[in-house]
Amino acid sequence: EEDTRLTRLGDSISSVLRKELGSRITGRTNLMVRQTFENQQEEASYQATQEPGSAERETFISLVKRRRVCMMHFLGPKT
């Protein structure tokens, strides 16, 4: 299972993170999968209808500021 692999990878790098960056893994966010669109029509159907508001922007920036290490795992070409 991919989730277990990511957990094991995090466990394996945690001591290096602490030693080299002074950071420790305290938790993780939910997993997210990005899947490519079949064509331009499908992509156009998912376009945002409005710009994000101030609260949404602040929430996003807050998340980015707290993160020091990001782990990405590529599942395949159509994912």
N, C-alpha and C positions, 0 to 999 in steps of 0.2 A: 504494500500500500504506500502511495506517495507521501501521505501525511507522516507515516512512521519513518520514512527515509529522511524527511526534512527534520524531524525531531532528532534522529540519530546524528545527522550532520551538525545541527546546532550543539548537541552535546559534545561532539568531537572537537569543535572549535572554541568552546567556551573558555578553556584554560588559556589558549593563545590570545583570545580577546582581552582577558583580564591582564595577562602579562604584558602584551604589546600596546594595547590601547587604553588600559585602565577601565574598561567597560565590562559589564557582566550582563548576561542574558537574564532578563527578569520576566519575560513573557513573550507572547507572540500574538499577532493579529490573525483573523480568519484567513484562510487561503482564498485566493482569487484565481480564476482561470480566464485567460483572454483567448477568445476564439476569433479567427479571421472571418470576415464576411464573405459570402459566396460571390457577390458582385457589387457594383456601385449602387444599384437600386436598394439592396438590402442595407447597405451602410447608410444611405440617405434616410431610410426609415427610422434610424436610431439617433438622428441628430438632436442635440439639445434644443428645446423650444425656447429657453430663456437663459440668460447669463446667471451664474451662481450668485446668491446674495452674500452680504457681508458675513453673516453667521457661518455659511458654508465655507467661505474662503478662510475664515479664522480657524475653523475646525481642521481644515486640511493643513494649513500652515503649522498649527500646533502639533499635529501628528508628525509632520516632516521634521520639525525642530527636535522632537524627542528621539528620533531614530538616528542611530550612529552607524548601524550596519544593516544592510538589506540583503536577504538571500533570495535569489531567483532560481527556479528549477524549470528548465524547458522540457516540455513533454513530447513535442513533435512539431512538424511543419504546419499542421492545420489546427493547432491548438492555440 
